[in-house]
Amino acid sequence: MITELLRIQKSIAGLFLVVLFSCQSNFDEVQKIGVKSGAPLTEATNIDTEQTEMGRLTTHLISPLMKDYTNRSVPFFEFPAGLKMVVFDDQKNENHIYADYGIAYNTTNLIDLRGDVIVTTHTKDTLFAEQLYYDRRLSWIFTDLPVVFRTENEKISGQGFDSDRSFERARVLKVTGTISIEE
């Protein structure tokens, strides 16, 4: 009776090991299929995240949907339903960025913002662009595509834009609009 019980236990243990190893193999295959099919690793809804630097809040990102593609050779997060990002300068002023679509690349620290990108600054200036990049490491905003930059007194069009996160050094490149110059 005892030998029969030991034989059954060994059979159950052997079956368990076979199932365990076959599940691992299936899991690896499922991961490979996900990468090949273009499916994200995970999806999250109602994202609300903050980034700090040395204990100081630098950005606040809000999005209804985020897809995680960090299992790719170039890892990234996608925001297909748009996003709102608040960029804080050293004086804690808020500058708001809205975009219809975004991709945040992990290795380059760039956020690629696309489709009706609107930036509103703490000084009430507004930037309109179809595509804009935000460099998280340098806290720099830039594009080489057409933009319209509105200040209290001016509407400046151009081919390109770059600025620090405080918008104190904002520049429209290759200006094509009319601007006022005080003499």
Buried (B, 14 or more C-beta within 10 A) or exposed (E): EEEEEEEEEEEEEEEEEEEEEEEEEEEEEEEEEBEEEEEBBEEBEEBEEEEEEEEEEBBBBBBBBBBBBEBEEEBBBBBBBBBBBBBBBEEEBEBBBBBBBBBBBEEBEBBBBBEEBBBBBBEEBBBBBBBBBBBBEEBBBBBEBBBBBBBEEEEBBBBBBBBBBBBEEBEBEEBEEEEEEEE
